[in-house]
Amino acid sequence: MISLRKNKTLLIDSEAASALELLDDGVLSPVTSLMNVKRSQKVLKTGLINGKTFPFPFILAPSGKTNEQVLKSLNTGDELTILFNKKPFATLIVEDVFKIDKSERIKQIYGTDDISHPGVLATLSRLGSFAVSGEYTLLNKLSNNNKEVIKNAQQRIDAKHTTAIVMAANPLHRAHERLIRQALENTDLLVIFLLRSYTESNLSYKIRKESLDYFISNFLTKNHVIVVPLENSYIFAGYNEIIIDAIVAKNYGCDRLTIGINHAGLGMFYDCNSNKSIIDRVVGIDIEISIASEYVYCDKCTTLVSKNICPHGQHHQISYHADSILELLELGILPPTMLMRKEISARILAHIFPNRFKNLEKLYYDILPVEGLLKEHTEADFYLELMKLYQTTSLT
């Protein structure tokens, strides 16, 4: 039993707790511990840890006046109790406390400190001016069995190659499905790391996972695709996201990573008169990174095609923007099936608008064709049948 009176305490939020858990699970290697000022400066200078890429110092610098007062009072060798949700989360033996430049820290993560950039303001508000390093021990740690799940799946099919895709699937649309199929064609096992956000402002992890499970179970070969959760903390933000994705995927046992060409982190830059991307900065991480084509719906081809090979131009192409499709769903509108599979749209709408209809059964029998048998229907059933009416063409 820890006495909070004897030990100084530090309060952290869910994102910091997640990062500490990932580090403790060994999936951020080459990072193995919180960095002191000397190691931080070395990473900033070289971008490497033991000859392997890591894009920014891994530090613990929580915000708040109380936290700052505690950090200023610490000495080397002090024992610190880290609290999360007002409960003891970890203990830490202090090695070093050092001041950081918050603006520079933000630039290290996002490439900018402009508060109009998505995520910058949120990260700035949770970042303090002092960081602490030292060996820490998690208390009452929840077991992370993702490594075991992936290893068992590999052994089950004797997988020679395992490919990772990191996605939010918010929501899962047709271009996501094509990306998944394309990756699956060139690997034995596909691991989809489904991002679990701390601000479930859009679709919950549960409904996104259900959507993926439905697609995998009904339209892909069995035992060759698995979905595992990945906490979407601040370290996955910004233009270094692909590097962190590659590091995590490798440490989870994947030897390939597939990303979409329109990935927000795939910025291009010029170096020594050659065009390069963030991928060219990955050193010492033994994982093959491939870039998938952007897929669009072409009304001339009347199918989903790679933008690289479709000859008809943008005025015939419909792009897949998850935020716009999500906006339709949040307004209660069924997206066209060329954008989203109707079974998934129906599930999501039923989730967003539970008990939406005053008398579902009456509405169902009044406007939909029925076989005359009385049976109970769900709201998802209703959306599916309604979609069929939208697809009727004889009166159009």
C-alpha angles and dihedrals in degrees: 000000000000118000107218089194093063097041127060112238135220123196120218134179131233095270093055090045090052092050091051090050092050090050092048090050090057096239095121096060129173079050108073103162145013109287126242122214094272095051090043092055091048092053090048090052100044107018086223140106114196089341094310128109121259115160104213141004115285103227141155111229111151121187129238136090093254092051091049092051091050093047092049090053097052126108131195110280096024117137114235127194114213114210126203120181087357091297130106106268103167145346123231133194105216117240101163141354117199140169119250134199104240094200092053091046090054091050090051090057103035104020088239140051094211105134091213088068111099110258098011096097093044093050092044091055093054097044121095131203096244131057130200128208132191143104112301135192122209117227123217089357117196111232116251106209096174092109091052092047092052094044092050091050090051092050093046092063098022090242116202093184129031120193126198130209120185113203144150095211087204085183116356107236137176095271089054088052092051091049090052093048092047092051091046092055091065103041143051098228128022119202115197110200102205111205115235110203127208092220106055090192092141127025117350121243089246096060092042090052091048090052092052093045090052092052093045095046096048106032110026135065113272123257095012100092129051132176122216128177121248120191108237099219129161093273089071092054129098133020093320092063094105091053092052090045090054092048094049093044091051093049090051090057103265121136097191136047125195121200133176119251090236092054108142092232096052095096119167123222139170121248123171090347093303130112111242140167135213087270090070088065093063108108128174095001104120099215131114113233118201128186117220123213123258111255125213136174110247116202089205095050087037091214144072109285140172110264088223095065104029108106098195103084135230094295088069097040130091114202126212111239111172094202092056093046089049090052090057090051093047088053089053095251122140107234115228113267090244086068102038137010107258094229089058094045090052093051093048095047091049087052096048095044108034115184089005098154123066094214110012096174093052092047090047095053095038099058107017130072110252135185093231094255116125111229137146118265131197126223088250088057089052094052091049093052091044090054089057090058090052088055094054108115107179093091097043 
